[in-house]
Amino acid sequence: MLTERVPVPEPGEYGKPHNRFRVTAWCLPPGSAARRAREVFRYQLAKLPLAADVLDELEIVVSELATNATRYAPGPYELRLLHDHGLPIRAEVVDAGAGATLIAYLLNRPLPVPERLDDLELGGRGLRIVTELTHGRCGAQWTRLCGTGQPATGVWFDLPPPPHRP
């Protein structure tokens, strides 16, 4: 597990270091990346006040992203959780591939209703599931792997905010 602290200044306090934003990354083994990503993800989010069905859906999302990474991109692979004020706010699966632009397109394209069953064989269905289960709070970006520093693609999704308590 790798942890980075990224200083994020408060408004009006630029230049003063703060450690409220943190990135934690776990290496995902190529042969079992999806299983490892699900295990880590569920363990890390189990302590949050998320409904069981929401956690199940997000586990499907992280599994889909890890599967896609190992199927379509070179390794190494990482699962990252981005924290703000100690709470995880975003999850990201990162690979050493260069597909950020294509993935962003696939996440945001309208999905036509297939006219024939053969049309279901076209790619991008898994990313459509990601978009649906995250309610569109997802995307792809260029980044660097925490473990090696090499250029990479990160596919992210935002976690639902904790319920507001009056």
Residue pairs with C-beta under 8 A, 6 or more apart in sequence:
1 24
1 25
1 26
2 24
2 25
2 26
2 27
2 78
2 146
2 147
3 22
3 23
3 24
3 25
4 22
4 23
4 24
4 25
4 146
5 19
5 21
5 22
6 21
6 22
6 23
7 17
7 18
7 19
7 21
8 18
8 20
8 21
8 84
9 15
9 16
9 17
9 18
10 16
10 18
20 84
20 85
20 86
21 82
21 83
21 84
22 82
22 83
23 80
23 81
23 82
23 83
23 146
24 44
24 80
24 81
24 83
25 78
25 79
25 80
25 94
25 146
25 147
26 36
26 37
26 40
26 78
26 79
26 80
27 76
27 77
27 78
27 147
28 36
28 37
28 66
28 69
28 70
28 76
28 77
28 78
28 79
28 93
29 36
29 77
30 70
30 75
30 77
33 66
33 67
33 69
33 70
33 77
34 63
34 64
34 66
34 67
34 70
36 66
36 79
37 62
37 63
37 65
37 66
37 79
37 93
38 59
38 62
38 63
38 66
40 79
41 58
41 59
41 62
41 79
41 81
41 91
42 55
42 59
44 81
44 88
45 55
45 58
45 88
45 159
46 55
48 87
48 88
48 159
48 162
49 162
49 163
50 58
50 159
50 160
54 160
57 133
58 91
58 133
58 134
58 157
58 159
60 129
60 133
61 91
61 129
61 130
61 133
61 134
61 138
61 157
62 79
62 91
62 93
64 126
64 127
64 129
64 130
65 93
65 130
65 155
65 157
66 77
66 79
66 93
67 126
68 93
68 126
68 127
68 155
69 77
69 93
69 94
69 95
69 97
69 155
70 77
70 95
72 97
72 99
73 95
73 96
73 97
73 99
73 153
74 95
74 96
74 97
75 95
75 96
76 95
76 96
76 145
76 147
76 148
77 93
77 94
77 95
77 96
78 93
78 94
78 95
78 145
78 146
78 147
79 91
79 92
79 93
79 94
80 91
80 92
80 93
80 94
80 146
80 154
81 88
81 90
81 91
81 92
82 88
82 89
82 90
82 91
82 92
83 89
87 162
88 159
89 158
89 159
89 161
90 156
90 157
90 158
90 159
91 156
91 157
91 159
92 143
92 154
92 155
92 156
92 157
93 154
93 155
94 143
94 145
94 146
94 152
94 153
94 154
94 155
95 152
95 153
96 145
96 148
96 150
96 151
96 152
96 153
97 152
97 153
98 151
98 153
99 140
99 153
100 140
100 141
100 142
100 153
100 154
101 140
103 127
103 140
103 153
103 155
104 139
104 140
104 141
106 123
106 124
106 127
106 128
107 127
107 130
107 131
107 138
107 139
107 140
107 155
108 131
109 124
111 124
111 128
114 120
130 138
130 155
130 157
131 138
134 157
134 158
137 157
137 158
138 155
138 156
138 157
138 158
139 155
139 156
140 153
140 154
140 155
140 156
141 153
141 154
141 156
142 151
142 152
142 153
142 154
143 151
143 152
143 153
143 154
144 150
144 151
144 152
145 152
